[in-house]
Amino acid sequence: MLPDVPTTRGAGLPATMLWLVGILTAGPHTAPIINRLTRKFEAMLASDEVKGLFLKNGQEVGYLNPTEFRRFMRERSANG
């Protein structure tokens, strides 16, 4: 994905967790819209192509559904 940037292992760093992307939207949205976006992201991240791109760089694909992501963001915000 970033051919000129080494993996953390390749840069001599210990195993790390790297949070790359979170999708946020402005304003409230209806459940059908959120559900559709959720299904699309789940399918993309489950695809062999995307998994392969991550694994090629020594990474794993992680995914939090909207409820889990909301909890994650609240916990991180509360803990500074």
N, C-alpha and C positions, 0 to 999 in steps of 0.2 A: 504494500500500500504506500509506503514511504521508503523507496529504495535507497535513499542516501542517509537514512536515519537508522542506526543500529538498534537491535532489540535491547531491552534492559540487560539481559544476560550477555549479549554481545558487547555491551559497553562496560562489562565487568561489575554490574550491580547485582545484589542478591535478588531473589525472587520478589516480585512486587505485584501489587494490584494496581492496575491503571484503569481509571474510569474515563472513557473517551467521550461518550455522547449520551446526552439525555435530551429527549424531545419535550419541549414545553410549548404550550399554546396560549394565546392571549384570550382572555374572557372565557366564560362558560360555554361548553359545547354539549350537544345532546348525546345521550348514550349511544345511538346508532353511529354517530361520527367517530366517537372514541373507540367503539368496538371495531369498526372497520379499519381504522388506523392501527389498532392493536393487532388485529389478524394479519395485516400486511407486514408489519415489523416482525412479528413472530415467524411468519413464513420466510421472510428474507434472511433472518438470522439463523434459521434452521436449515437453510439451503447448503448443499455441499460446496457450492462455489464460495460463498461467504466464509463458511467454516474453514475451507482450504486456505483462503487468503490470510486468515488469522493464524492458523496453525503453521503456515509457511514462515511466519515471523515469530514463532514461539509463543503465541498467545492463544487464549481460549475465548470463545464467545460466551458472554454472560448476558442474561436478560432478566429484567424485573418488569412484571406487569404493572399497569397504572397504579394499582393499590400499593404494591410493594415499593414502587418508585416514589410515590407520595410519602410513604413512611420513611424511606431512606433519606429523602430531602429534608423532612421535618427533623429527623434525628440529627442529621449533620448540621442543620441550622441551629438547633438548640444547643449543640455541643461546641459551637464555634468552629 
